[in-house]
Amino acid sequence: MPSAPPTAPTAHRATVPALVPTSSARVFQADNPFSAAELQSMALDGLLTHVFGSTYVRPGTRAGPALRAGAMADEVTAGLLKKAVIGRQSAAWIYGCAPAPARISLLIDRNRRTTSVGPFSGSLLHEVQLPASDTLTLAGTTVTTPVRTARDLALYSPEAQSAAWVKALTANPALACTLDDVKNALDVLVRVPRKRAALTLVDELMESARED
């Protein structure tokens, strides 16, 4: 997992200042220095807490977005990670707004050379339109912004799940993502399947928020 401080986003890239890590946690990973089996055993004994994949921390350590991003990135090959961006449910998990996914969702811009992933890689690769303004960097890992993440969840995840995850993303003030932002991000799309259903989902969440 990358140990260097997060790379500062360029001027055209979205930023969420509240996500910048303020402290470094002691992270344990397979073969550094313990084996995967030893780490699992220590987690069962309550000596460590599992974060994701082969990453563990001491009990009581707050696994914030930067730590989760690094833990997830450690499960993706370096070559693929240079081209792809973590998104959808995987990004929502990094932001603390969805459960950990069974497979990591990776997005790659259609204008880039496609990189295939093996059937047992633990990742799903989606070719999409992905401007730099829809991404940010956490602990050296590129992730879709909260707004792009919520937009994609509304479009591509099952309605029951996406409603809860979009609501969680937009309810966290630290993420600087409102339902209006998500609706605007959907409105500008042209000839995208499920756009109308996604807008309906967001409208229902907005109506529910007004009633609360």
C-alpha positions as CSV (number, residue, x, y, z in Angstrom):
1,M,0.0,0.0,0.0
2,P,1.3,3.5,-0.8
3,S,2.8,5.1,2.3
4,A,3.6,8.6,0.8
5,P,1.3,11.5,1.7
6,P,-1.6,12.1,-0.6
7,T,-0.8,13.8,-3.9
8,A,-2.2,17.2,-4.2
9,P,-4.9,17.3,-6.9
10,T,-4.2,19.5,-9.9
11,A,-6.2,22.6,-10.5
12,H,-8.8,20.9,-12.7
13,R,-9.4,18.0,-10.2
14,A,-12.0,18.1,-7.5
15,T,-10.9,18.3,-3.9
16,V,-12.5,17.3,-0.6
17,P,-10.2,18.9,2.1
18,A,-11.9,17.0,4.9
19,L,-10.7,13.7,3.5
20,V,-7.0,14.6,3.8
21,P,-5.5,12.2,6.4
22,T,-4.4,13.9,9.6
23,S,-2.4,11.0,11.1
24,S,-0.7,7.8,10.0
25,A,-2.0,4.5,11.3
26,R,0.2,1.4,11.8
27,V,-0.9,-0.8,8.9
28,F,-0.2,-4.6,8.7
29,Q,-0.3,-6.4,5.4
30,A,0.4,-9.9,4.3
31,D,4.1,-10.8,4.4
32,N,4.9,-7.4,5.9
33,P,6.0,-8.8,8.3
34,F,3.3,-11.4,9.0
35,S,1.8,-14.0,6.7
36,A,-1.8,-13.8,5.6
37,A,-2.7,-16.7,7.9
38,E,-1.0,-15.1,10.9
39,L,-2.8,-11.8,10.3
40,Q,-6.2,-13.6,10.0
41,S,-5.4,-15.5,13.3
42,M,-4.5,-12.2,15.1
43,A,-7.8,-10.7,13.8
44,L,-9.7,-13.7,15.2
45,D,-8.0,-13.2,18.5
46,G,-8.9,-9.5,18.6
47,L,-5.3,-8.3,18.2
48,L,-6.0,-6.7,14.8
49,T,-8.9,-5.3,12.9
50,H,-9.5,-6.3,9.3
51,V,-9.8,-3.3,6.8
52,F,-9.9,-4.9,3.4
53,G,-8.1,-7.6,1.5
54,S,-4.8,-8.2,3.1
55,T,-4.8,-5.0,5.2
56,Y,-5.2,-4.9,9.0
57,V,-4.8,-2.3,11.7
58,R,-4.7,-2.2,15.4
59,P,-8.1,-2.3,17.2
60,G,-9.5,1.2,17.7
61,T,-7.7,2.6,14.7
62,R,-10.1,4.8,12.7
63,A,-10.1,3.5,9.1
64,G,-10.8,6.8,7.3
65,P,-11.1,7.3,3.5
66,A,-7.3,7.6,2.9
67,L,-6.6,4.3,4.8
68,R,-9.4,2.5,3.0
69,A,-8.3,3.8,-0.4
70,G,-4.8,2.5,0.2
71,A,-6.1,-0.9,1.5
72,M,-8.2,-1.3,-1.6
73,A,-5.5,-0.1,-4.0
74,D,-3.2,-2.8,-2.5
75,E,-5.4,-5.4,-4.0
76,V,-5.1,-4.0,-7.6
77,T,-2.0,-4.5,-9.8
78,A,0.2,-1.5,-10.1
79,G,-0.1,-1.4,-13.9
80,L,-3.9,-1.4,-13.8
81,L,-4.0,1.1,-11.0
82,K,-2.0,3.6,-13.2
83,K,-4.8,3.7,-15.7
84,A,-8.0,2.9,-13.8
85,V,-9.9,4.8,-11.1
86,I,-11.8,3.2,-8.2
87,G,-15.5,4.0,-8.4
88,R,-19.1,3.0,-7.8
89,Q,-19.7,0.8,-4.7
90,S,-16.0,0.6,-4.1
91,A,-15.6,4.3,-3.9
92,A,-18.7,4.6,-1.7
93,W,-17.1,2.1,0.7
94,I,-13.9,4.2,0.7
95,Y,-16.1,7.2,1.7
96,G,-17.7,5.1,4.4
97,C,-21.1,5.1,2.8
98,A,-21.5,1.5,1.5
99,P,-20.5,-2.0,2.6
100,A,-17.2,-3.4,1.2
101,P,-17.8,-4.8,-2.3
102,A,-17.3,-8.4,-3.3
103,R,-15.2,-7.2,-6.3
104,I,-13.4,-3.9,-6.8
105,S,-15.1,-1.6,-9.4
106,L,-12.5,0.1,-11.6
107,L,-13.3,2.8,-14.2
108,I,-11.1,3.5,-17.2
109,D,-11.7,6.3,-19.6
110,R,-12.7,5.2,-23.1
111,N,-10.0,7.3,-24.7
112,R,-7.3,5.3,-22.9
113,R,-6.0,1.9,-24.0
114,T,-8.1,-0.8,-22.5
115,T,-6.5,-3.0,-19.9
116,S,-8.1,-6.4,-19.4
117,V,-8.4,-8.0,-16.0
118,G,-8.4,-11.8,-15.4
119,P,-11.5,-13.6,-14.3
120,F,-10.1,-14.2,-10.8
121,S,-8.5,-10.7,-10.3
122,G,-11.1,-9.6,-7.8
123,S,-11.9,-6.5,-9.9
124,L,-14.5,-5.4,-12.4
125,L,-13.4,-3.0,-15.2
126,H,-15.8,-0.5,-16.8
127,E,-15.0,1.7,-19.8
128,V,-16.6,5.1,-19.3
129,Q,-16.2,8.8,-19.9
130,L,-14.1,10.0,-17.0
131,P,-12.9,13.5,-17.0
132,A,-10.2,14.4,-14.5
133,S,-12.7,16.7,-12.7
134,D,-14.6,13.6,-11.6
135,T,-11.6,12.2,-9.7
136,L,-9.6,12.9,-6.7
137,T,-6.5,11.4,-5.0
138,L,-6.4,9.7,-1.6
139,A,-3.2,8.3,-0.3
140,G,-1.9,8.1,-3.8
141,T,-5.0,6.3,-5.0
142,T,-7.3,7.8,-7.6
143,V,-11.0,7.6,-6.7
144,T,-14.2,9.1,-8.3
145,T,-15.4,12.2,-6.4
146,P,-18.4,11.8,-4.1
147,V,-20.7,13.4,-6.7
148,R,-19.5,11.2,-9.5
149,T,-19.7,8.2,-7.2
150,A,-23.3,9.1,-6.2
151,R,-24.2,9.7,-9.9
152,D,-22.9,6.3,-11.0
153,L,-24.6,4.5,-8.1
154,A,-28.0,6.1,-9.0
155,L,-27.5,4.9,-12.6
156,Y,-26.0,1.5,-12.2
157,S,-26.7,0.0,-8.8
158,P,-29.9,-1.8,-7.8
159,E,-32.4,0.8,-6.7
160,A,-32.8,-0.4,-3.1
161,Q,-29.0,-0.3,-2.6
162,S,-28.3,2.9,-4.6
163,A,-30.9,4.9,-2.7
164,A,-29.3,4.1,0.6
165,W,-25.8,4.7,-0.6
166,V,-26.6,8.0,-2.4
167,K,-28.4,9.2,0.7
168,A,-25.4,8.4,2.8
169,L,-23.0,10.2,0.5
170,T,-25.1,13.3,0.3
171,A,-25.8,13.3,4.1
172,N,-22.2,13.5,5.0
173,P,-21.2,17.2,5.0
174,A,-17.5,16.3,4.9
175,L,-18.0,14.9,1.4
176,A,-19.3,18.2,-0.1
177,C,-21.9,16.3,-2.1
178,T,-25.5,17.4,-2.1
179,L,-28.6,15.9,-3.8
180,D,-28.7,19.0,-6.0
181,D,-25.1,18.3,-7.1
182,V,-26.1,14.7,-8.0
183,K,-29.2,15.8,-9.9
184,N,-27.2,18.3,-11.9
185,A,-24.6,15.7,-12.7
186,L,-27.4,13.5,-14.1
187,D,-29.2,16.3,-15.9
188,V,-26.2,17.0,-18.2
189,L,-26.0,13.4,-19.4
190,V,-27.1,12.7,-23.0
191,R,-28.6,9.4,-24.2
192,V,-27.6,7.5,-21.1
193,P,-29.7,4.4,-20.2
194,R,-31.5,4.6,-16.9
195,K,-31.1,8.4,-16.6
196,R,-34.8,8.9,-16.0
197,A,-34.9,6.3,-13.3
198,A,-31.8,7.7,-11.6
199,L,-33.4,11.2,-11.7
200,T,-36.5,9.8,-10.2
201,L,-34.5,8.2,-7.4
202,V,-32.8,11.5,-6.6
203,D,-36.1,13.4,-6.7
204,E,-37.6,10.9,-4.2
205,L,-34.6,11.4,-1.9
206,M,-35.0,15.1,-2.1
207,E,-38.7,14.9,-1.3
208,S,-38.0,12.6,1.6
209,A,-35.3,15.1,2.9
210,R,-37.8,17.9,2.7
211,E,-40.3,15.9,4.8
212,D,-37.8,15.1,7.5
